[in-house]
Amino acid sequence: MVIFISGYSYSGGALIGLAIGDALGAPLEGLPPPRKKLTEMEPGGFFPRSAGQITDDTIQAFALAESLAVCRRFCPSDLISRLVSGYLKYPRAFGPTSTRVFDMARAGWDPFTAARRVDRIQGSRSNGSVMRGPPLGVFSNGPDLEPLSLECSRLTHPDPVAGACSAWLNRMVSELCRGRSREFAFDRALRLCRDREVAGYLGNYRAHPPAPSLDALYATHAAVHTFMTTRSFEDALVTAVNLGGDADTVGACCGALAGATYGLPAIPFRWLSVLEDLPGLLEISWGLWAVSEP
């Protein structure tokens, strides 16, 4: 079983942690915080799903992971093809911003042009590009990570706040899965953030209560706040998803951070055992680790 191999544990933990947070939070998506704390993979929710079923958060993140593993670089044309393929299989699982961009891409639009058009019409400060970005943090450890994160975000979400939030989360994942402390990862993300609003809000995360919103900044803050104020993988994920709201995305983002910190062995087996397509997700995460920068 590859999950206990030493260098892979943390990069694999980031990706499988993302999927776990997504599936754990899915039954609470769009709902207020539950009266009874959710601690197990459960079915149901506002958008009914089976226990352990993933959503578009995992579908998009692993499309990016597979694209990076196959191309050994960020390739927008390959990624958009994979994203559209996932969208066609599960069209009801995707958010409105990505859906409109993918529909336009299928009609022949350049996706970057389509994303700018959608942004002008309805805005694109939602969290769709943030949730799929962590594979970039696994893949890259150099100064190109922030520009790659911004370009990947612009593929569907050209809003600068969405891009800066994605870059922040990806930088933390990159540092964490390479053995740095959460404090070092946080400080590095803060130093490299060029967006004043994002740096001001996330940099002073303790001053704001977590709000599990569709907004990119508030969703990223909820994930970072929860990760920074808990001390185990399970506590981080349970705390994150029980905020309600966009629980699957906050859970996915927090799961990427927690998995990169605590590693795959820290993920409870009772959650892994019911996660949808765990063997396939492990295979993709292993493939990405094999081509990633040390």
C-alpha distance (Angstrom), angle and dihedral (degrees) to the residues before:
residue distance angle dihedral
M1 . . .
V2 3.81 . .
I3 3.77 97.6 .
F4 3.81 94.6 86.2
I5 3.82 97.7 50.7
S6 3.80 107.5 121.1
G7 3.86 107.6 -121.4
Y8 3.78 93.4 34.3
S9 3.79 96.7 52.7
Y10 3.81 95.9 82.6
S11 3.79 101.1 37.6
G12 3.79 89.1 44.3
G13 3.78 88.3 45.2
A14 3.80 90.4 56.6
L15 3.81 93.2 55.0
I16 3.79 99.2 38.2
G17 3.81 88.7 42.1
L18 3.80 88.2 56.2
A19 3.81 91.0 52.7
I20 3.81 92.0 46.2
G21 3.81 92.3 51.4
D22 3.80 90.4 47.5
A23 3.82 94.5 50.9
L24 3.82 94.0 40.8
G25 3.79 92.2 51.7
A26 3.80 97.6 40.8
P27 3.86 96.0 90.5
L28 3.82 89.4 55.4
E29 3.81 96.8 47.2
G30 3.79 111.6 130.5
L31 3.80 93.2 5.4
P32 3.82 134.1 107.5
P33 3.82 118.9 -103.7
P34 3.82 108.2 -68.4
R35 3.78 121.6 -110.6
K36 3.80 89.8 -133.0
K37 3.79 113.5 47.1
L38 3.80 113.9 -113.6
T39 3.81 111.0 -129.1
E40 3.81 102.6 156.5
M41 3.78 137.8 57.0
E42 3.79 102.8 -90.8
P43 3.80 136.4 177.2
G44 3.78 126.4 -123.9
G45 3.76 132.5 42.7
F46 3.80 135.9 147.0
F47 3.82 86.8 -56.7
P48 3.84 99.3 38.4
R49 3.80 114.3 -126.5
S50 3.78 136.3 163.6
A51 3.81 121.2 -106.5
G52 3.81 110.5 -76.0
Q53 3.80 94.6 11.0
I54 3.81 114.4 148.2
T55 3.81 126.4 -137.1
D56 3.80 135.2 -150.0
D57 3.82 89.4 -71.3
T58 3.80 90.7 71.6
I59 3.80 94.1 34.2
Q60 3.80 91.9 56.4
A61 3.82 96.2 40.2
F62 3.79 92.8 51.0
A63 3.80 91.6 45.2
L64 3.80 85.7 58.4
A65 3.81 91.9 44.9
E66 3.80 92.0 51.1
S67 3.80 92.4 45.8
L68 3.81 91.4 52.0
A69 3.80 91.4 47.2
V70 3.80 93.9 49.9
C71 3.82 99.0 39.6
R72 3.82 96.0 32.9
R73 3.78 87.6 -141.3
F74 3.78 138.9 52.8
C75 3.82 105.2 -76.7
P76 3.82 112.6 178.9
S77 3.82 95.0 -165.6
D78 3.80 92.7 52.4
L79 3.79 92.4 44.6
I80 3.80 95.5 49.4
S81 3.79 89.3 50.5
R82 3.81 90.6 54.1
L83 3.79 93.0 44.2
V84 3.79 92.5 50.7
S85 3.81 89.8 47.9
G86 3.81 90.2 54.5
Y87 3.78 90.5 45.7
L88 3.82 91.9 53.5
K89 3.80 90.7 52.0
Y90 3.82 94.5 48.2
P91 3.83 106.9 18.9
R92 3.81 95.6 160.1
A93 3.81 92.0 54.8
F94 3.82 96.3 66.1
G95 3.79 128.9 89.2
P96 3.82 123.3 -113.7
T97 3.83 97.5 -104.9
S98 3.80 95.7 51.3
T99 3.81 90.9 40.1
R100 3.81 92.8 57.5
V101 3.81 92.8 46.1
F102 3.81 92.2 48.5
D103 3.80 92.2 47.9
M104 3.80 89.9 52.0
A105 3.81 91.7 46.2
R106 3.80 89.3 53.3
A107 3.80 88.0 52.7
G108 3.80 90.5 56.5
W109 3.81 103.1 -91.6
D110 3.78 120.8 141.4
P111 3.84 101.1 -110.4
F112 3.81 95.0 -131.3
T113 3.81 89.6 52.5
A114 3.79 91.0 45.1
A115 3.81 91.0 50.4
R116 3.81 91.7 52.1
R117 3.80 90.0 49.6
V118 3.81 91.9 50.4
D119 3.82 89.8 46.5
R120 3.81 91.4 54.7
I121 3.80 91.3 50.3
Q122 3.81 102.6 42.6
G123 3.79 109.1 -3.2
S124 3.80 126.4 -111.5
R125 3.78 106.3 -131.3
S126 3.79 90.9 120.5
N127 3.80 122.0 117.5
G128 3.82 101.9 -108.7
S129 3.79 96.1 108.1
V130 3.81 92.6 44.3
M131 3.79 94.7 57.0
R132 3.81 94.9 51.5
G133 3.82 96.9 44.9
P134 3.84 105.9 80.6
P135 3.84 94.5 89.2
L136 3.81 86.0 67.9
G137 3.80 88.2 58.9
V138 3.80 90.3 51.8
F139 3.80 90.9 47.5
S140 3.81 101.6 44.5
N141 3.78 133.8 44.8
G142 3.80 100.2 166.3
P143 3.80 138.1 86.6
D144 3.80 90.2 -83.5
L145 3.81 92.1 71.1
E146 3.80 95.7 87.0
P147 3.85 95.0 47.5
L148 3.82 90.0 46.0
S149 3.79 90.5 49.7
L150 3.80 91.9 51.1
E151 3.80 92.3 48.2
C152 3.80 92.2 48.1
S153 3.79 90.0 49.8
R154 3.82 92.4 49.2
L155 3.79 89.2 58.6
T156 3.82 87.6 80.0
H157 3.84 107.5 -7.1
P158 3.83 113.7 43.6
D159 3.80 93.7 170.9
P160 3.84 105.7 121.9
V161 3.80 93.3 -135.1
A162 3.81 91.4 55.4
G163 3.80 89.9 49.9
A164 3.80 94.0 47.6
C165 3.81 91.6 48.8
S166 3.80 90.5 50.9
A167 3.80 90.9 49.6
W168 3.82 90.9 49.3
L169 3.81 94.0 51.2
N170 3.80 92.8 43.7
R171 3.81 92.4 50.6
M172 3.79 91.5 51.8
V173 3.81 91.1 49.1
S174 3.80 90.3 48.6
E175 3.79 93.7 53.2
L176 3.80 95.5 40.6
C177 3.79 97.3 50.7
R178 3.83 88.4 51.2
G179 3.77 92.4 58.0
R180 3.81 103.7 -94.3
S181 3.79 121.1 138.7
R182 3.79 122.3 -103.0
E183 3.80 89.6 -112.3
F184 3.82 91.9 53.5
A185 3.82 91.4 46.2
F186 3.80 92.0 49.0
D187 3.81 93.7 47.7
R188 3.81 92.0 47.6
A189 3.80 91.8 50.9
L190 3.79 89.5 49.2
R191 3.81 93.8 49.3
L192 3.79 92.4 49.5
C193 3.82 96.6 44.9
R194 3.82 111.3 107.6
D195 3.81 97.6 -176.4
R196 3.81 110.6 93.5
E197 3.80 95.5 -156.0
V198 3.80 93.5 50.2
A199 3.81 94.0 42.9
G200 3.79 91.5 48.3
Y201 3.80 95.5 48.3
L202 3.81 100.9 39.1
G203 3.79 93.2 35.6
N204 3.80 89.0 60.3
Y205 3.80 95.0 37.7
R206 3.81 96.0 148.7
A207 3.81 91.0 62.4
H208 3.81 92.7 66.9
P209 3.81 129.9 58.3
P210 3.81 112.8 -125.3
A211 3.81 113.7 -95.0
P212 3.83 112.7 -169.2
S213 3.78 94.2 -146.7
L214 3.79 134.9 157.0
D215 3.81 85.6 -120.8
A216 3.81 110.5 106.0
L217 3.81 95.5 -132.0
Y218 3.79 97.1 45.9
A219 3.82 93.4 44.5
T220 3.81 91.4 49.1
H221 3.79 90.4 47.1
A222 3.82 91.7 50.8
A223 3.82 90.3 52.7
V224 3.81 94.8 44.5
H225 3.81 93.3 44.1
T226 3.80 92.1 50.6
F227 3.81 93.5 45.7
M228 3.79 94.1 47.7
T229 3.82 94.5 48.2
T230 3.84 99.4 47.0
R231 3.79 130.4 68.2
S232 3.81 108.1 -151.8
F233 3.79 137.6 46.0
E234 3.78 93.4 -116.1
D235 3.80 94.9 46.6
A236 3.81 91.1 48.7
L237 3.80 94.4 51.0
V238 3.80 96.5 42.2
T239 3.80 90.6 49.2
A240 3.81 92.8 46.9
V241 3.79 99.4 49.8
N242 3.80 94.9 42.2
L243 3.78 89.3 64.5
G244 3.81 84.5 79.2
G245 3.80 117.9 -157.0
D246 3.79 110.5 88.3
A247 3.79 87.3 1.8
D248 3.79 97.6 159.0
T249 3.81 93.6 54.3
V250 3.81 95.7 42.9
G251 3.80 87.4 46.2
A252 3.81 91.5 49.5
C253 3.81 94.2 49.3
C254 3.80 92.8 44.6
G255 3.80 89.8 45.1
A256 3.80 91.2 55.5
L257 3.81 90.9 52.9
A258 3.80 94.6 43.6
G259 3.80 94.0 44.3
A260 3.80 91.0 50.7
T261 3.82 88.7 52.5
Y262 3.79 104.6 40.8
G263 3.82 99.9 27.2
L264 3.77 133.3 -136.7
P265 3.83 96.1 -63.8
A266 3.82 88.9 63.2
I267 3.80 93.0 61.5
P268 3.82 108.6 99.4
F269 3.79 111.8 -109.8
R270 3.80 90.8 -137.7
W271 3.81 87.5 65.7
L272 3.80 96.0 41.7
S273 3.80 92.1 49.4
V274 3.81 93.3 63.9
L275 3.82 100.1 34.4
E276 3.79 110.8 124.0
D277 3.84 113.3 -105.3
L278 3.80 95.9 -8.2
P279 3.85 93.2 166.5
G280 3.80 91.3 53.9
L281 3.79 93.0 46.6
L282 3.81 91.0 49.1
E283 3.79 90.8 50.6
I284 3.81 92.4 53.0
S285 3.80 93.3 44.6
W286 3.81 90.4 49.6
G287 3.80 90.6 50.3
L288 3.80 92.0 51.8
W289 3.81 92.9 48.4
A290 3.81 89.9 51.9
V291 3.82 92.5 61.3
S292 3.81 99.0 34.5
E293 3.78 127.0 112.9
P294 3.84 114.5 -98.6
